Amino acid sequence: MARKGQQEQTVKAARRPELRLPEPTVWEGGELEPDGDYDGLEFADLDLAGQEGIGSRFMDCAVRRCALDEVGLAKARILDSVLEGVRGVGTDLSGASLRDVKVVDARLGGVQLHGAVLERVVVRGGKIDYLNLRKARLKDVVFEGCVLVEPDFAGAVLERVEFRDCALRGVDLSGVRMTDVDLREASVLEIARGVEALAGAVISPAQLFDLAPALAAQLGVRVVA
């Protein structure tokens, strides 16, 4: 039993955000503005499609059931906030910074988070298609009970990242650098590219069995009956 405990301790758990949002003020403004400053606001049941909030700061905000199609939030800072039930295609969060954020039951496609920095973020439930996290930095991030279809982590840096009851379908891990990445509880683990980048990750024996052909091919090993 002691040996098993020692093995489990070799994976450092992700630190989760502890959000205590103050009572929010309902947003009654017009459209988002570039470099806007939004503090303690609730955006609920709004169609924000196509609006431009490049470089904006969102602090202690709640975004609930909003449409985010083609919203421009490049280099935005989202801090101590929750996004719940948001939906949309082509949301641009490239180069954004998300810290102490919860994303709950999102239905998104083609989200651009390349070059973004995520720290103490939980993504729980929902489905995200074609998530672009190329060259992003993820630290203390948990994907939980969600479905990620063809997510692209190429060139990203992952530290203390957990995938719990999360389906990873067709994931690209090319050039990823991992430290304390826990994949053992991923319900589906389909690696399209970058199986060689799993150094620094922890997987289960069953996952190792499923990945054996790809790992053998990467090592140039031929398996002949």
C-alpha positions in Angstrom: 0.0 0.0 0.0 2.8 2.4 0.8 4.4 1.9 -2.6 1.1 2.7 -4.3 0.7 5.9 -2.3 4.2 6.9 -3.2 3.5 6.5 -6.9 0.3 8.5 -6.7 2.2 11.4 -5.0 4.5 11.7 -8.0 1.7 13.5 -9.8 1.0 17.0 -8.4 -2.6 17.9 -8.4 -3.9 21.0 -10.1 -4.9 23.9 -7.9 -8.5 24.8 -8.7 -10.0 28.3 -8.6 -11.9 29.4 -5.5 -14.5 31.8 -6.8 -16.5 34.0 -4.5 -18.2 36.4 -6.8 -19.8 39.5 -5.3 -23.4 40.2 -6.1 -23.1 41.2 -9.8 -24.6 44.2 -11.5 -26.6 43.4 -14.6 -24.9 44.7 -17.7 -27.1 47.2 -19.4 -24.5 48.7 -21.8 -24.5 48.6 -25.5 -21.8 46.6 -27.3 -18.4 45.5 -25.9 -15.6 48.0 -26.6 -11.9 47.4 -27.2 -9.8 47.8 -24.1 -13.0 48.0 -22.0 -13.0 47.5 -18.2 -15.8 45.3 -16.9 -15.9 44.8 -13.1 -18.5 42.9 -11.1 -21.0 42.6 -14.0 -23.4 39.9 -15.1 -23.9 39.3 -18.9 -27.0 37.1 -19.1 -28.9 35.8 -22.2 -27.2 38.2 -24.6 -26.3 37.9 -28.2 -22.7 39.2 -28.3 -22.0 37.8 -31.7 -19.4 39.8 -33.7 -18.7 42.3 -31.0 -15.1 43.5 -30.4 -13.7 43.6 -26.9 -10.0 43.2 -27.8 -7.7 43.9 -24.9 -10.6 44.2 -22.4 -10.5 43.2 -18.7 -13.2 41.2 -17.0 -13.0 41.0 -13.3 -15.5 39.2 -11.0 -17.9 38.8 -13.9 -20.5 36.2 -14.8 -21.3 35.4 -18.4 -24.3 33.2 -18.6 -26.1 31.7 -21.6 -24.6 34.2 -24.1 -23.9 33.8 -27.8 -20.2 34.4 -28.5 -20.1 33.7 -32.2 -17.0 35.5 -33.8 -16.6 37.7 -30.6 -13.2 39.4 -30.7 -11.5 39.1 -27.3 -7.9 38.7 -28.3 -5.5 39.7 -25.5 -8.4 40.1 -23.1 -7.9 39.4 -19.4 -10.6 37.3 -17.7 -10.1 37.1 -14.0 -12.1 35.6 -11.1 -15.0 35.0 -13.4 -17.4 32.3 -14.5 -18.7 31.5 -18.1 -21.8 29.3 -17.9 -23.8 27.9 -20.8 -22.1 30.1 -23.4 -22.3 29.0 -27.0 -20.8 30.0 -30.3 -18.4 29.4 -33.2 -15.2 31.3 -33.8 -14.7 33.0 -30.5 -11.3 34.7 -30.6 -9.4 34.6 -27.3 -6.0 34.5 -28.9 -3.3 35.7 -26.5 -5.8 36.1 -23.8 -5.2 35.6 -20.1 -7.6 33.5 -18.0 -6.9 33.3 -14.3 -9.2 31.8 -11.6 -12.0 31.1 -14.2 -14.7 28.4 -14.4 -16.2 27.5 -17.8 -19.3 25.4 -17.3 -21.5 23.6 -19.9 -20.1 25.5 -22.8 -21.0 24.6 -26.4 -18.3 26.1 -28.6 -16.6 25.5 -31.9 -13.3 26.8 -33.3 -12.3 28.7 -30.2 -9.0 30.5 -30.8 -6.9 30.4 -27.6 -3.5 30.1 -29.3 -0.8 31.9 -27.3 -3.2 32.3 -24.4 -2.2 31.8 -20.7 -4.6 29.8 -18.5 -4.0 29.5 -14.8 -6.3 27.9 -12.2 -9.0 27.2 -14.8 -11.7 24.5 -14.7 -13.6 23.5 -17.8 -16.6 21.4 -16.7 -19.2 19.8 -18.9 -20.2 20.8 -22.4 -18.5 20.2 -25.7 -15.8 22.2 -27.5 -14.9 21.4 -31.1 -11.6 22.3 -32.7 -10.2 24.1 -29.7 -7.0 25.9 -30.7 -4.5 26.0 -27.8 -1.3 26.1 -30.0 1.6 27.5 -28.1 -0.6 28.3 -25.1 0.6 28.0 -21.5 -1.7 26.0 -19.1 -1.0 25.8 -15.4 -3.4 24.3 -12.9 -6.1 23.5 -15.4 -8.8 20.8 -15.1 -10.9 19.5 -17.9 -13.8 17.6 -16.3 -16.7 15.8 -17.7 -16.4 17.5 -21.1 -15.9 16.5 -24.7 -13.0 18.0 -26.7 -13.1 17.1 -30.4 -9.8 17.5 -32.3 -8.2 19.9 -29.8 -4.9 21.4 -30.9 -2.3 21.7 -28.2 0.7 21.8 -30.5 3.7 23.6 -29.0 1.8 24.3 -25.8 3.3 24.0 -22.3 1.2 22.1 -19.8 1.9 22.0 -16.0 -0.4 20.4 -13.5 -3.2 19.7 -16.0 -5.9 17.1 -15.3 -8.3 15.4 -17.7 -11.1 13.8 -15.6 -14.0 11.9 -17.2 -13.1 14.0 -20.3 -13.2 12.7 -23.9 -10.2 13.7 -26.0 -10.9 12.8 -29.6 -8.2 13.3 -32.2 -6.0 15.4 -30.0 -2.8 17.0 -31.5 0.1 17.0 -28.9 2.9 17.8 -31.4 5.8 19.5 -29.6 3.9 19.8 -26.3 5.9 20.0 -23.1 4.3 18.4 -20.1 4.8 18.4 -16.4 2.5 16.6 -14.0 -0.2 16.0 -16.6 -2.8 13.4 -15.5 -4.6 11.6 -18.2 -5.5 8.5 -16.3 -9.2 9.4 -15.9 -9.8 10.5 -19.4 -12.8 8.6 -20.7 -11.5 8.7 -24.2 -7.9 9.3 -25.3 -7.4 9.4 -29.1 -4.0 10.9 -30.1 -3.9 12.0 -33.7 -0.4 13.4 -33.6 2.4 13.8 -31.0 2.3 10.6 -29.1 6.0 11.1 -28.5 5.2 14.2 -26.4 3.6 12.2 -23.6 6.8 12.4 -21.5 5.8 14.2 -18.3 2.2 12.7 -18.5 0.7 9.9 -16.4 -1.6 7.4 -18.1 -3.3 4.2 -16.9 -2.3 0.7 -17.9 -5.4 0.4 -20.1 -4.5 3.6 -21.9 -0.9 2.3 -22.4 -2.3 -0.9 -24.0 -4.5 1.2 -26.4 -1.5 3.5 -27.3 1.0 0.6 -27.7 0.8 0.5 -31.5 1.4 4.2 -31.9 4.2 4.1 -29.4 5.8 1.2 -31.1 5.6 2.9 -34.5 7.2 6.0 -33.0 10.1 3.9 -31.7 10.4 2.1 -35.0 9.5 -1.2 -33.4 7.9 -3.8 -35.6 5.4 -6.2 -33.8 5.3 -9.5 -35.7 3.2 -12.4 -34.5 
